[in-house]
Amino acid sequence: TGVMREGPGSFFPVVKTLESGTVVGLEETRGNWVRGRVGEVSGWIAQLTFEGVSAGVDYSGMIHSEKAVVISSVDIAAASKGLFEANYAESHKVDFARVDALEQLQLPPSLVSSIVQSLPPTNPRLLQGLPAPVFANNVIIRQDAEQLLGRALTATLLSAGFVDTPDTIAYVNAVAAVVGSKTPRYDITFRVALTADDGINGFGLPGGNVVISRGLLNKVHSEAELACQIGHEIAHVTLYHGLREFQKRSTHRLTDSGFDELNKAVSELAQSNSGDGTKDDPFAELNGLTGDTSQDAVEANMTRVANTSYLTIIGKRARADELEADLYGAAYAAAAGYDPQAMITYLERVRDDGVGQDTFRHHPAIQDRIEALRDGIRRYRLVAGRPVLHTERFMEQTARLRGLKEGM
């Protein structure tokens, strides 16, 4: 499905869900967003939503014409998602309610706008000179399957406890919205959750959720550093790091036709009852479709992929992934108007404080990251104009969180 929002940005509230096949009349464009109308409802839709249309296409010839664009997507049925999440929650002892709360977070557009207005204008072509991603073009995964996987991983990471300071959460998510709007995946809502962990940890998860620790946030000293850190985690999402398992043909099949089988089975079961009036065991029908004699093969394989991706994301990331995320994350922050060199400042602080050796033991050496990033910033000319740090605003917005830590 696609969504129609109140304004041209993924942080605006959704006014209408657009089912596959919906015909949308076009009215105007603003950046990568198109204002359209469906019946009596009008709103903004990301260009990426439309079938056969890539980001950056010129819609001007279609505005106020008889042409329309059709929403494209094959969806995983809600019942199928529920089946996977129910089994995952039971087997992993996690609660998806925390993920639901994160995804229901509504940012005041005025908060995001105030941040945008405080940032300098940037070159819209800044990202075009970056090297081609190492891995992203090799990933084939349906977006709804990606989101389902990301929800499972988010639930797992938040199971150990999370921080609930509304003002800080809103501020951090507003910065994420600004940085995320400059990425190739500007159409998804990047949401940030804070774990109650005083270690330095950050995770960019499939589908757009970002989880960072309280310890990481306390090591950050400016909004630009925060933007770079969030940008780093967002880069793991936009570049599909951690999803190497989906490169396998069998897994791709299960995330596509396999879910179609799952949808069909759940739909049929919802309409059939056994002799005693209770619904049939869903696994019985699925066993017939998949040949699995013990449990739903699709759910089992999605769980396997979730577990494998989780181990990849929290374990030893490939050196190339981390260096690539450093460069792209700094570039995303720079495209928003922040100083990309703030990422270097942050890494130098971590190195000098002596916490890097253990915390980043599965990453490339911090000094290697610093040198590679410094070279990348210079080579790809990421510093231009007058990028900002916004140190005072960051300290003010996160004061309560830092106070909580000091009072513990």
N, C-alpha and C positions, 0 to 999 in steps of 0.2 A: 504494500500500500504506500501511498504518499500522504503528505499532510499539508494542509493550508494553514498559514499562520497569520496573526494579526499584523505583523510587520515584516520587513525584509531582513530577517535574521533568525537563526535557529534557536535563539533564546526567547523569542516572542511566543506567547501562548498559542496553542493549536485551536483553530476555530472549526476545523472540519477534517475528518479523515477521508481520504480519497481512495476508494476501492479500485482494484485493477480494472481497467477498461473505462474509467471515468473520462468523459470528454470535457475539457476545460477551455472556455473562451478566454482569449488573452486580451489584456487591457493596456499594460505598460510594463516596462522593465526598470530595474534599479540594480546595477551591478550584476551579480549572479542570481538575482531573484526576479521572478516574473509575477506580476499581479494578474490574477485570473478570476473568473467567475464560474460557479457551478450553481445553476438555478438562481436562487435569491441570495446566495452567499458568495462574497468575494473576499479575497485575501492573497497572501504572498506564498509562492511555491518555489522551491529551489529548482534551477534549471536541470540539475542532474536527475530530477524525478521523471522527466519525460522520456518516452521511448524513442530511441534512435537519435537523441539529441545530446551532444556533449557540452560540458561547461564552456562558456565563452561564445556560444553560437549567437549570431545576430538575429534577434527576434523582431527587429523594427519593421520588417516587411510583413509580418504576420499580425501586428497590432491593428485592431479595428477592421480586420479583414474577415472573410468567411472561414479562414483556416482555424483549426483547433488542434490541440495536442492530446494524445491519449496517455493516461497514466500506465506505467509498466511495472509489473511485479507479479510473481507467483508466491502466494503467501503460505506460511505454515499456519494451519488452523489453530485457533485459540485452545481448543481441546487438546491438540497434540503438544502444544507448548506446556500446557498444564500437566500433562502426563509426564513429560521429561522432568519438569521442575519438581514435581511431587516426589518422584523417585530419587532425584539428585539430592533433594533436601533431606530425605529419610536416610539415604546411604552415607551422606557426608555430615549429617547433623548440623545443618545450617538453616538460616531463616531468610527467606526472600523478602520478608516485610521491610527489612532495612534497605534492600535494593529498590523496592517500590517507593519508599519514602524519598530516596535520592532522586529517582527518575521523575517524581512528582514535584520536585523543587521548581518553583516559579520565580524567576528573577525579575525585579522591577526594571522595565526597559530604561527608566531614567538613570538607574545605577550604571548600566552598561554604557549608555550614552554619555554620561559624565566622564567616564574613563576614556572613551573614544575621543571626546572633544579636548581632552587634556594632552593628547598625543599628537606629535607633528605629522604632517603629510609625508607619505613615503612613495617610492617608485613602484608602481603597480607591476612592473616587470622584474622586480628584485629576485623572485624565486625562479625565473626562467633560466638563469644561467647555472643553476645547481646541477651536479652530475646526476645521471639517471639512477634511480633507486636500484639497489642490488637485487632485490627479491620481489618487490611489490607486484610487478607485472606477471609473475608466475603463479599468483594466487587466484583461484577461482572459488568463490564462496558466496552463497546467497546472503543478502544483507540480513534477512530475518534469522537465518541460522547463525550468523556472526553475532547478532544481538543476543540471541538465546545463550550462546556460549559465553559471551561477556557477562551476562547476568549471573550465570553460575559461578564464574570466577570471582566476580565482585562479592557475591554472598559468602564465598569461602574466605576471602581476605578480610571482610568485615566481621567475621564470626568471633574474632578475638577482642572486639571492642572498638568503638569509634567515638570521635569527638562530636559533640552536638552544641556548638556555639553559633547560633543562627547568623549573627552579623558577620562573623569571620567566614563562615561557609558561603554566604551570599557574595562577599567580596572576592573570595578565591574563585568562585564559579563565574563571576563577572569577568575577571581577568582571563579565565579559560575561554569564555565566549568571545572575547576580543581576539585572542590569539587564534582560536579555532576558526574564526571567520576568514582568516588569511590562508587557510590550508586547502588542498584539493578536495577535502571532504567537509567543506563548509556547511553542507546540508544537514549533517547530523549534530545533535546537541551533545557537546562534551561536558560531562558532569564530573565534579571532583568531590571525593569523600576523604575525610581525614581519619586515620586510625589513631587510637590511643597508644601509640608506640613511640618511645623516645629514641629509638634507633633511627638511622637515616635510610628511609626506604621510599621508593616510588614505583608505581606500576601503571603502564598504559595497557588497557584491556580491550579486546575485540569489541566493536560496537560503539566505543566512545567513552566508556567510563574510565576515569583516572582515580587511582587510590594513592595518596601520599601520607606519610606519617607525620605526626606532630613534631617528631625530632627533626625531620627534614625542614619543615616550615620554620622551626626555631633557629635553624642554621642559615636561613635566608635573611638578607639584610635590606633588600629593596624590592620594589614592585617589578623592576626589570629582571632581577634574579629569579623572582617567582615566575614571571612570564617565560623565562628561558627554561626553568625546571618543568613547568607545565608543558611548554613546547616540546621538550625532550620526550615526555611521556606520550603526548599526542602524536609525535612522530612515530613512535612504536605502533600506534594505531593506524595512521595513514599509510605507513610502509608495510603493514601486515606482519610485523615481527611477532614471533611466537605462534604463527599459524603455519609453520612448515608442514605440519601433519596434513593440512588440507591440500598439499601439493600432490598427494597420492591419489591416484585415480579412484581407488575403492572408496576413499573418504568423500571425494567429490560426489560420487554416485549416491552415497548415503545422505548427503546434505541436499540432494536435489530430488531424484526419483524416489529415494528412500523415504523422504518426508511426504512425498505425494502419496505413497502407499500408506504411511502412517495416518495422514489426513483421511484417506478413504476408509480405512479400518475404523477409526474413531467415529467418523460420521455414521457409518453403517451400524456400529454398536449402539450409538445413541438412539437409534430408531428401533432396536430389537430388544426384547425382554425374554428372560428364561421363564420356565413354567411357574416358578414360585414368585414371579413378579419383580425380581431383582435384575439389574443389568448383568449381562454376561461378563465374564472375566475378560477384560480387553486383551490380555496377553494370548488368550486362546486363538482369537482371530488373527492376531499379528504373527503368531507362530506359523499359521498356515500360509501367510504371505511371504514370510522371510525364511522359513525353514528352520528357524531357531526353536529348539525344543525346551528351552529353559526360561527365556524372557524376551522381551521385545528387542529385536536386533538393532533397530534404528536407535532406540533410546540407549541401548548398551554401547553402541559405537559412538554416539554423541558424548556419552559419559567418558568413554575411553579418550576421545579427542580432548575433552575438557580437562581431564587429568593430565594428559601429556602436555597440553598447552600451559597448564598451571605450573608444572615442573619446569618447563622452558622459561616461563616468564619470571618465576621467582628464583630460578637456579642460574646456571651459567649461560648467560646470553652470549651469542657469537660476538667476537670482537668487532667484526664488521657492523653488526647491528648497533652496538653502543656508539661507535664512532659516527655512524650515519645518523643516529638519533641526536647526537650532540650537534652536528652541523645543521640538520634540518630544523631541530628545535630552536637553535639560535636564529636561524633564518626566518622562521615563523614569527618569533618575537620581534625581529628587526622589521619585518613587513608590517607589523602593527605599530611600529614607532619606537620600540624599546631599544636600548643599547645592547647588541648581541654580545659585547665583551663582558657583560655582567655574568655570563655563564662561566667565563674564565675566572672572574673574581671569586665566584662561588667555589669553584673547584680548587682554587689556590687556598681559600680559607679552610676547606675540608682537609686538604693536604697538610697545611701548616698546623692545624689543630691536632693532627696525629690520629684522626678517627678513620681515615680512608683505608688503611691497610686491611682492617677486618671487615668494615662495612661494605667495601667494594671489592672483596676478594674474588668475586666471580666476574668482575669487570676488567677491562684493560687497565693498566697502571694509570693512576691519575695524571702523572706527568706526561704520559703518552697522549692522554686525552687532551690535556692543555695544549700541547704542542700541535697536535693535529687540528684542533679547533682554531687556534691562533692562525695557522696556515690557511685554513679554509675561509675564515673571515676575511683575510687579506686577499686570497686568490679570487673569491667570488664577490668581493666588494660589498660586503654586508653592512658596513658602516657608511652611512651617507647622511647628509644634512645634520640635524641636531637631535639625535636620539636621546631619550630621557631615561632616568633611573626611578624617579618618584619614591625616594627613600622615606621621606616624612609620612607620606600617605600610607605606605605599607606598614610602618611602625604604629601608626594610629589605628589602622584597621585591624591589626593583629594583636593589639595590646592586651585584650581580654584573654586571648589564648595563651600568650606568654605569661600573663598574670596567674592563670590557672596552674601552669607548670611550676611557677615559683612558689605557689602556696601549697603545693602537695607535700 
